């Protein structure tokens, strides 16, 4: 039925009959009753927190099996049931009933640790994201001090206990709304400083960088510039904070101290030394510290970034053309000593394609094809032979349609390369004679993928 037709019918219905119909149906249908109450919430007494808890936990229990567990196959039912509540909360936000919307969101969030669910598909994360978005919308929609304080108290409690955070729920981004509004800054500043202090014994703390960034904004708003460098120095043992600290030091013309901080981090850090080294290299380069820059590049190439081709190119830029030839050979000799090396990247950079071929020739087609464009046409015959042997070996092990399709795709590549078609015909002949009778699905997939397949098999 179209909207216009329905409107015409409604205009004809007696208002008392319509009320009677609504009354009878709303009384017996709880879902309709809830939607009706939300739509006309100004006329209804507000539900209590206990009312919402009863409804939400009853809905969760209805998703459980007889053992009280929501398995993977029923997790979608849980997600759908919780979506009904987040939709209700969103509607309440539109109706400016922020308190009720917040109550629904927090009950849902608080229920997550207690929900017995196989969450492999991320159902609770999706529910949590919806709830956080609802709270965010409330914060951005109202200046009501009671509501703002109510929400802040909830965030503060969660940051202190990190209970929900243990289940992947992170409320920290909501603090940005308060900072942007420049309200409750003292409470947030104290909270973040305490949270950072309690994490001081951890070399890595996921939220440390964000908390520091929030504090910096607060210090800037309050014109406490001296506290910025103080807090950054205090937590500079954290790599992410250290990078912010160094930027601030450079900004304040304290380059020597910035270098000292990075050098200390490079010595003491247990992981990602390449980040410290890269930052140092940029400072050395900008300040024309040629020897230091050269040394750090070599350290990065051999130790911290393990033969990164970008670092190799930077080293190359330090040398004149005639000097580089000798230095290049020394580097290649050193790299060859490593069990796992990146010689191929160097050979490509130096256009040493004969060496590249020698280095990759004993690999299969899927590996060699990456370097094909550098080796053709000089090594076309040899590469076709590699591809032929690789496809023959692959044909021995493929066992399902997806693998047949991948093999056919590789053979198509051989066909395009093989101008004489000699290798292609021999390849398809061998596969046809050995496998097509026993694997009809293989022939079926080849026929789909390879144009004029029969011509290759009969010629």
N, C-alpha and C positions, 0 to 999 in steps of 0.2 A: 504494500500500500504506500502511496506517495504522501509526502507531508501535506500537500495542499488538500488532498482528499480527507486525510485524518482531521485537519483543522475544520473542514466543512462539517464533518460528522460531530465533532466536539461542540461546535456552535449550536447544533440542533438538540444536543442532550440537555435535559433538565438539570440544573445545578445541584439539586437535592439528590437526584439519582447518581450523579457523578460523585458526590461526597460519600454516598452510601457504598459505592463501588470501591472507592479509595479506602474507606474505613475497614471494610471486610477483608480486602487484600493485604493491607498494611499490617493488620492484626495477626495474620497467619503466616506472613512471609518475613522472616527476620532480616534478610538481606535488603528487601524493599523497605522495611521499616527503618533500617539504618540509613539508607540513601535518602529517604523522605526526611528523617530527622536532620541530616547534614544540610540538605537543600533549604530547609526552613528552620535552621538552628536558632534563629532569633526568637522563635515562639516556643522553644523547648527549654526545660531546665538542663543545665550542663551535666554531662556524665562525669562521674568522679573517676579518679585514677584507678580505683578498685574496679569500677565497671569496665574500663578499658582493659585492665589486666585480665579480668575474667574472660572477656571476649577473645583477646589475643592468645592467651594460653590454651583456651578451649580449641581455637582454630589450629594451633600447633599440635595438640594432642590428637585431633581428628586426622592429622596426616601420618601419625605413627602406626606401625603395624602392631600385632598383638603382643610383641615383646617390648613395645614402647620405643621403637627406633624408626627413623625415617631413612629408608635405604635409598640408594642412588636412583632407582626407578621412580620413587615417590618424591624425590627432592623438587621436581617441577611443581607438584601439587602444593608443597610448602611455599615455594616462591610465589605461586599464583595467589595463595591464601594471604600471604603477607602483603602482596601487591594491592589487595583490596583495602588493606588498612593504610598503606602509604597514599593511595588515591584519596581516601577519606581525609587524611591529614592535609593533602594538597588543597582539597576543596575547602577545608576549614581555614587554611591560610588565605584563600581568596575571599572568604567570608569575614576575615579579620579576627577569627577566633584563634589567636596565636597560642594561647595557653593550652587549649585542647590539642592542637596540632603538635605542639612540643611534647605533651604527655604521651601521645601515640608514638612519636618518633623515639623517645627515650625508652619506653617500655619495649619496643621492638629491638632497639640496640642492646638493652640490658638482658633481653631474652637469649641473645645469640650464644653466650658461653654455656647456657643451660640446655640448648637445643640439641637433642641426640640425633645427629644427622650425618650421613655420608655426603660430605660437601665437595665431592670431586669436581662437580660442574660449577662451583663457585656461587651457589644460591645465597648463602648468608652474606657474601661480599656484595652481591647485587642489592640485597635488602638494606645492608648498612649504607651503601652509597646513596640509595634513595632517601634514607633517613637523614643523612648528613646534608644532602641537598635541600631537604625540607627545612632543617634548622637554619641553614644558610639563607634561604629565602625569607624566613621569619626575621632574621637579623637585619636583612637589607630592606625589609618592608615596614619596620616599626622603630619608633624612637621612645616607646614606652619603657621607662626606666625599670619597672618591676620585671617585665619580660626579659629585657636585656641582662639584668642581674641574675635572674633565674637561670638563664642559659649559661652565663659565664660561670656561675657556681658549679654547674654540671661539668663544664669543660675543665675547670680547675680540679675538681675531684678526680676526673678521669686521668688528667696529666699526672697527678700525684700518685695514683694507684696503678696506672697503666694496665688495668684489668682488661678493658676492651682491646687495647693495643695488642695484647697477647693473642687475640683472635683476629688480628688483621684490620681492626677498626681504628682509624687515626683521625682524631678531632682537631689536631693542631692548626689546620688551615683556617678553621673558624675564628681563630684569634686575630687573623688579619683584618677581619671586618671591624673589630673593636679598635685596632690600631689605626686603621684608615679613618674611623670616626673620631679618633683621639679621645676615647672615653675609657675609664677604668685602667688607665695606663700604669698607675702605681701597683695595683693588684696583679696585673699581668707581668710587670717587671719583676716583682718579688717571686711570683710563681716560676718564671723561666729561670731566674738565677738559682732558685732552690733545686729545680729539676736538673739543671746543669751540674750543680754541686754534687748531687746524689749520683750522677753518672761519671764522676771524675775518675774513678778507678778503672773505668772501661776505656781501652784504647780506641774502640769503635762503638759509637752510639748513634743509631740511625737518625734521630731527630736533632742531634747536636747542631749541625749546620743551620737548620731552619730556626731553632731557638735563638742561636746567635744572631741571625739575620733579623729576627723580630726585635731582639733587644737593641740592635744597632738603630733600627727605625725609631724605637722609643727614645733612645739616648739623643738622637738627632732632633726629635720633636721637642724634647726637654732641654736641648742645647747642652747636653752633657758630653761634649766631644771627647774629653779626656778619658771617659769610661769606655769609649769604643776600643781604643788601642789596648786598654787595660784588660778588657774581657777577651779580646782576640789573643793577646799574649798569654793569658792564663790557660787557654785551651788550644794553643798552637800545636800541641802534640797530635791533634787530630788533623789529618791531611787536608780535609775540606776546609776546615777553619784556617789552617795555615795559609792556604792560597788566598783567602780573603784578607788575612793579616798582611801578607806580602804586598797585595795590591794597595792596601791602605798606607803602608809604609812608603811605597813608591810615590803614591799620591801626595804624601806629606814630605817628599824629598829626602827620605831616610833610606837611600839605596843601599848603603853599606850594611845597615842593620837587616834589610830585607835579604841580602845575600847571605849574611850570617845565619839567619833563621832557616833559610832553605838548605844551606850546607849542613846545619845541625840535623834537620829533618832527613836529609839524604843519608847521613851516618846512622841515625837511630831508627828510621822507619823499618818495619818488618815486611811491608808490602808496598807495591806501586811506587818504587823508587824512581821509575821513569817519569812520573808526574813532577817530582821535585827537580829532577835533572832537566826536564824540558823547560820548566819555569826559569831555572838558572840560565839555561842557554839563551833564552830570550833577553834576559837582563844583560848578560855578557855581551850579546850582539848589539843591543841598543846603546850600551855604554862603551862600545869600541874596545872591549877587553879581549883582544885577539887570542892571546895564549890560553886564557881561561875558556874561551868559547871553543877553541879547537880541542882542548883536552876533554871538555864535557861531552862534545860530540862523539869522540872516540869511546869514552866510557859508556855513552848511551848505545852506540852501535854494538859494542862487544859484550856489554854487561846488562844494562838496564832495559834496553828496547830490543835486544837480540836480533841484530842484522836487519833492522827496519830499513827498507829501501829509501824512505824519505830522509832518514838520517844519513844514509850513504850518499845521497845526492847533495846534501848540505856539506858533507866532508869534501866531496868532489869540487864544490864551488871554491874551496880554499886554495886550490892548486892551479898553477899554470898548466897549459895543455901538455907540455913536454915533461913536466914534473909528475903529472898525474899518471902517466903510463907506468912508471916505476911503482908508485904508491898503490895503484890499482892492483897490480900483480901481487904485491905484498898482502893486501887485504884479502884477495881471492885465495891465496895460499893459506892464510889464517882461517878463513871461513871453511875451507875444505876439511880442516881438522875436526870440525864439529860434526857430531853424528847426525843431528837434525839441523840442516842449514837452509839458507835462502839464496843459493847460488843462481837459481833460475832467474830471479828478479835482477840480479847483478848482470847476468849474461844478456838479458833483454836490454837493460839500460846501456850497456856497452856495445850492443849489437854484435855480440860474440855468439852468433847463431850456430856455428859448428860445435862449440862447447855446449851450448844449450841442447842440441840434438843428442850428443853423447850422454848428457846427464838425464835425459828423459826417455831414451829409446827402449828401455827395458820395462816400461810401464804399460798399462792397458789403454784402450782407446779413450775411455772417459777421462783419463788423466792427460794423455797426449794432446787431445783435441783442444785443450786450453792454450797450448803453445803453437798450434798449427799455423796460425797466420804469420808467425815469425819464421817458420821453416819452409814454407812453400814459396816458390815452386822448386827450390833446390833439392828438397828431400821428399818430393811427392811420391816417388816409387817406394822409398823406404817406409814412409808413413802409411801408404796403402797396405803394405805388407803387415805392419803393426796392427792396423785396423782389421785386416782379414783374419789374422791369428786370434785377435781379441774377440771378434764376433763368433768364430768357431768355438772358442773356449766358453764363451757366454752361452751359446746354444746348448751346451752340455748340461747346464745347471738350471736354466729358466724352467718354470713349472706352473705359471699362471698367466692369465691374459694380460695383466699389467706388465709383467716382465716380457711377454711376447711383444707387446707394443713398444717397449723401450728398445728391444733388440731390433725390431723393424725400423725404428727411428734411426738407429745407428747405421743400419744397412743402407737406408735412404741417403745418409750422409756419404757413404762410400760410393754409391751410384753417382751422386753429383760430382764427386772428385774424379771418378774413374772415366776419363774421356774415351778410353778404348773399350770400356765395358767388360774387358777380359776378367779382371779381378771380381767384379760384381757378379758376373755369370757363374764363375767358379764357386764363389761364396754361396750363392743361392742354390746352386746345384748340390753342393755338399750338405747343406742344411735340409733341403728337400728330400734327398735320398735317405738321410739318416733319421729324420724326425717327423716329417709331415704325416706319415702313415700312423705313427704311434701317438701323435699329438695333433689331432684335427683342429683343435682350437688355435694352435700356433699358425697353421696354414690359413685359417679364417682371419686372424689378425693381420697376417702378412698381406693377404689379399686386400684388406681394407686400407692398409697403410702404403703399399708399394704399387704405383701405377704400372699397368701392363706386366704384372708378375708372371703370367703364364709364358710370355715371350722369353723371359730369362730362363725359365725352366725347360723349355722345349727347343731352344735354339742350340 
